Amino acid sequence: MDKYVGKRLDGRYEIKEIIGIGGMAVVYKAYDTIDDREVAVKILKDEFLANEEFRRRFKNESKAIAVMSHPNIVKVYDVSLGDRLQYIVMEHIDGITLKEYIERQKVIRWRDALHFVTQMLKALQHAHDKGIVHRDIKPQNIMLLQDGTIKVTDFGIARFSRSEHRTITDKAIGSVHYISPEQARGEITDEKSDIYSVGVLLYEMLTGRLPFDAESTVSVAIMQLQNDPVSPRSINSNIPEGLEEITLHAMQKEPAVRYQSAAEMLMDIEKFKSNPSIQFEYKYFVDKEPTKYINDSADIKPKAEKNDDEPKAPIIPILLGVATAFVIGLLVLGTVMAGKYLNWGPCSGGSGTEIKCPNLVGLYYDEVKNSDEYKDFLILEGDKRQYSAKYEAGVIMSQTPAEGKMLKGKHEITVVVSLGNKAMSMPRFTNYKVEDVKISLEQMGIDPSNITVVEAFNDEVAQGYVVATTPGEGSTINAGQKVTIYVSKGAAPVDIIVGNYVGSEESEAKRKIEGDGLTLGNVTYESSSYPIGYVISQSIGSGSSAKKNDPINIVVSNGYSITIDMPIPDMAEKTFTITAFYNGSAVVISGASNLDPTVLSGTYNIKFTPTMLGLTAKDLKDAASGTTWNIWLKYSGENYIQYSLDFKTGKYSMIDQPAVLPSELLYNAPPTDDNN
């Protein structure tokens, strides 16, 4: 077993499990007992503690992250750089690496790829503004959360671009498939090196393959220096031309030719997102030299110098041409006016026929604009895009006229396009009054019904003031977010009066117990008349005294018990045995063998509990509404009656019964006739 798992670092960070192993460090999931949150703890491996270079890199990472604060960069909470133990405490990211996502998806939709790259570039621009170059941008160092948020991680080889200090180990460091040519040569790197890596990553997402790959890392590095990538559109024809231009412009061999900053690349991406059919001025040609981008302006030839000896243009033909053009202009103007006001001719602005307005809500605006399906409509975007918790960015959220209306003339439809759910950064609310925090959250657009306040004893924060929030400080949130505010009840008393936890849901009981300064002990499950998941008893009674952190054991209901009144056949004379089967497995029924029908009063009572079927409270709570569990009762080994059990309501119903049981199961053998 790992020597840190199960231990507590500096009396604060309880190490739970390993969640990642890198070249120089191991990352653990841990619990911060002071700030009451899950964190990631990155610990430098023991074998590198004596290595000055690795200690320098580890310290450099902590310095780099500490000076940054951005929603798309992993946040650092604490650093310890002792002689025998060095670690960095960061926010815990519950997600997967972008590399894992690419391997699953193979090729990523260009809209999603741009969503990811936009966040990366914003994070890098923030880092570059702080003078920090990442130098190891690759999908393995990009974390992807379930909501699509990107987090840039692992600044282990980051360098302060304004620092003059540089060692031999800085050369050609990074992942060879993503490093820039200047990085492969071991030259000084700046923010344009990160731009190149982003270009490679974008290429990989759009095409499903790396631009340069070979059996050895040396071969890949040489390809980075000398080879040109295959056109992305030749691999995936669905990539728009403008996006291909952006990708290849970021991947130019010479730093001076590629994007000069993350902000510059973001500007082109925004232009492209507004008009996916756009083509930039980055035209390239192929010759014996490596592929290069040049501006269209480079193709403009200088004007020929004026030659006074050239013949003069005749005056009369020119005047005649002007007069002719004037007459033609009047005719065109008349045609346009007639079309506009009389709905006649090619400039009528519509066919003159009525067309039913389609439903565009929920569709991507760019796709609608470029779709042949809607070519008969004039689709206009409203003045201002709006944030929406329901519709993602670029999706039409409303339209005028509404679906089904009959359109005349130009068949014009005005739409409002969503900006997506507005992303915000959770502020630091520790040591603020809870009332002020609730007001601030509501002003940010958080619905009051999504705000939960949980009180707990705390020795460091005054009563009525906030200890922490979930999501925590710096987390990306939106208007639909659920927020929990943890509020101090002041220091825990020496003698604690135990509260009443019976009747509370299990999770709520846990919060109450811990809020009272106690700890949750053993949790067991029994059937009862309480709803599923609710506490039915506690080990220390309400109103009793207890010491701080004393354990409270609770018993939780896992549903009603159900007693079935099984009918005994009227003609039954023989003893019989009842067995029950659930999912093909026998269920043990107490005292259900060798029953005498002559002494039973028409029915036999059989009690079932969720535990008998192997069901827990969680199974029952997770089940869909109306879920039932079916059992077969067998009469002396033969299918007799099938029942449906509902442990949520305590009710049952018969759903199947064979018409006739074999006579040998019902009757005693007839008497013999000695006279025959």
Protein Blocks (a to p, Z undefined) as FASTA:
>chain_A
ZZkgopaeehlaccfbdcbdcfkbccdddddfklopadddddddfklmmpmklmmmmmmm
mmmmmmpccfkbccdfbdcddfkbccddddddddddfklmmmmnopacfklmmmmmmmmm
mmmmmmmmnopafklacfklpccdfkopacdehjllgccfkbcbdcfklgopajfklmcf
klmnopacdfklmmmmmmmmmmmmmnopafbdcfbfklmmmmmmmmccddfklmmmmbcf
klmmmmmmmmgfblklmcfbfklmmmmmmmmmmmmmbccfbdcdddfbdcddddfklmpc
cdddddfkbccddfklmmmmmmmmmmmmmmmmmmmmmmmmnogajknopahiacddddfe
hpafklmmmpmklmmpccdddfbdcddfkbcghiafbdcddehiacehjopacddddebj
addddddfehiafklmmmmmmmnopafklpccdddddfkbcghiafbdcddehiacdfkl
ccdddddebjadfbdcdddfehpafklmmmmmmmnopacddddddddfbdehiafbdfbd
ghiacdehiacdddddebjaddddddddfklmbdcdddddeehiacddehiahiafklpg
hiacddddfklnopafklmmmpcghiacdddddeehiafbdcdddfknopacdfbdcfbd
cfklmpccddddfkZZ
